[in-house]
Structures are given as structure tokens and as C-alpha cells.
Amino acid sequence: MLKISGRTKLVFNMVLKLIIAMALGCTLMMTLLFISYKPTYEVSLNGEVLGYISNKNILQDRIKEYLEKGDSDKVGYVIMNEEPKYEFTLLKKESTIDDDMVFAKIKDTCDVYYRVYGVNVDGKEEFVVDSITEAQRLVDEINEKQSSYTTQAKVEVSEKFAKQYDLLDDVEVAVNNIVNELEKTNNKKVVKQSTSYAAPTTVTVPEEILLAWKNSNEELNFKNPLEGVGLVTSRFGLRARDNHKGLDLAAKTGTPIHVAEDGIVTYVGWYYGYGNFVKVQHASGYETCYGHCSAFNCSVGDTVSQGDVIAYVGSTGNSTGPHVHFEIRIDGVQYNPEPFLSE
Ligand SMILES: [Zn+2]
């Protein structure tokens, strides 16, 4: 049996105490560490730290799902150029951990390709839309408008993927621009509506009848000529280029134009940039004018009552899309129609 001397026992006890002290110290340090630090992953991409996250697995699942589906059904595919790197680290408690922010930054570095549809006219891409239904509708619309042409352009839809694309602000205007271009290269003009007839502009209202209207003193209450279906696309005085002297109300070609007040029709026919133009004399010196019509439904000398259909919306004359250019004049001077309109 080994006899342990008093000296050995003393050394043994000291070592034991030291070990216990060290263990306590370590535990204390670890506790302190976890009180002021939290375990996290540092995420970096291309050597750049994106931020800190609390859950690596959840983030990786989110990235996987994003690469498969994108974040909308307009997305065709997503390409991740570089895999993020994760490093376990202890971070001071007050530091920011933001899984959503890191995910958003990773998304930003990906290339997103959207599924879009180009509308091609004779092989040239005219515009891009983001739904096949919309693309097909535009093709149908252009084809319908060019149906009376002797030579017709070939209008097709092509599917493609694009990182960036410009959506059309105004589909109607874009379609009309294409059709106007096609019309220029075609010998056959678009057939105007069958109700269209241009009265000879030499016809005038007899002086005494005109003056009777002009000088009668009535309280007037003008109504919107499109009865609210049109959209204001240009206001009075607001176009820097030509100091616009009327109110433009856009609506589909063929939309009825109603006379704004009772009166007598004084002009029906082509009038320079106004295209097909109607002018009506009202009481108290007022006149109203209606420009760019596709067709007429009145003739000079007709007495009209408020709301009567006098013409139809079109894009004749100096116009880029179907609308009625509406004016209110007093003794030949144009005034902003908006304050006069009752609605
Ligand atoms: Zn106008």
C-alpha cells in the first residue's frame, strides 16, 4: 500500500483547489459571455459583410424558395451570382440581428428575369406588356383597326425574359400610334363611321337667327360633353408647347359627344388641326366647340337641346389618340371650360 506523505497530500490539495478555481472561473466567464453576447451567424457575400442573422436554416430555405419562384408570378427565373458565406460568431447583445434585412440584401444581388410579352409589328418590337392576355388583346385591337387596309402588317406576340422593361403608360395611345403609322404606308384610308358626313362649311346660320341666340339672356348650365365617361388628359393652358385652349377628354373612338347646352349648330366639318369639328352657338354670347371627332350627328342650322348627341369621339386632325377637345368661347375668346361645367 502506498503511503502518502503529508507533503504529497498538501500538494494534491493545492492542485485540486486550483482545478476547482479554474473550473469556477471558466463557468463564470462563459456565463458572463452569454449574458453580454449572443450566438449568431455573420453572413457575407463577395467578402462583404451583409449583416447578422439568428437562424441560418430558415434563411437558407427562404433563399432556396426565392431562387425557385421569385417573389411574384411575373418572375421567370432568378440567378444568384454568388453563394453567401456563413460564419458562426458571438455578437454583443446590443448589436443588430436582422434576418429580413440580410435576406433583402441577398435578393438585391440576384438577377431577376421577368416573363414578358413583346408585341411585334412586321418583325419590329413595338412594345412590351407583362401578361399574355393583354398582349393578345393588343394584337386583336391592331388587327381590327387595320382590317380595312389593302396590305396588312403582321402582328405577333413573342415571349421573352427581361431584367428590365418599360410598361406602357397608355395602351390606347400606343395602339393608335402604330395604326397611324400603318395608315401612312397604306393606300387605303381607314373607313370612317358610316354615320359620318361633313356638311359643306359654306352653309351658315342666317344672321338674325344667330343673333337671336347670341343676344338672348339666359342663365347657362354647361354639362360635360362625355357625361363623365371621359378622362381629362389635358387641361386648359397647361401644355407648355402650345398653351392649350381647351379641355381634352379621352374616351374610346365612337363614344357619343353630347352638346353641353341648348343652342344652334353653326359649324360642322373639317377645321385645320381640330380635324372634324362642331361649333354651337348658345345664349348670352357663349359658344362651345368639339374637336377631333370621328363622325358627326348634326348639321349646320340644327337646333339642339342639352345632351343631344352631336358627334362621336375620334382622333382626327392634330391628335395622338381618341379624345374630344372641348372649348367654351365668349365672343371668340376661349375660356377654361372646367369652372363652367356643372359636374
Ligand atoms: Zn385639346
Boltz pocket constraint, residues with backbone or C-beta under 6 A from the ligand:
constraints:
  - pocket:
      binder: B
      contacts: [[A, 234], [A, 244], [A, 246], [A, 247], [A, 248], [A, 324], [A, 325], [A, 326]]
      max_distance: 6.0
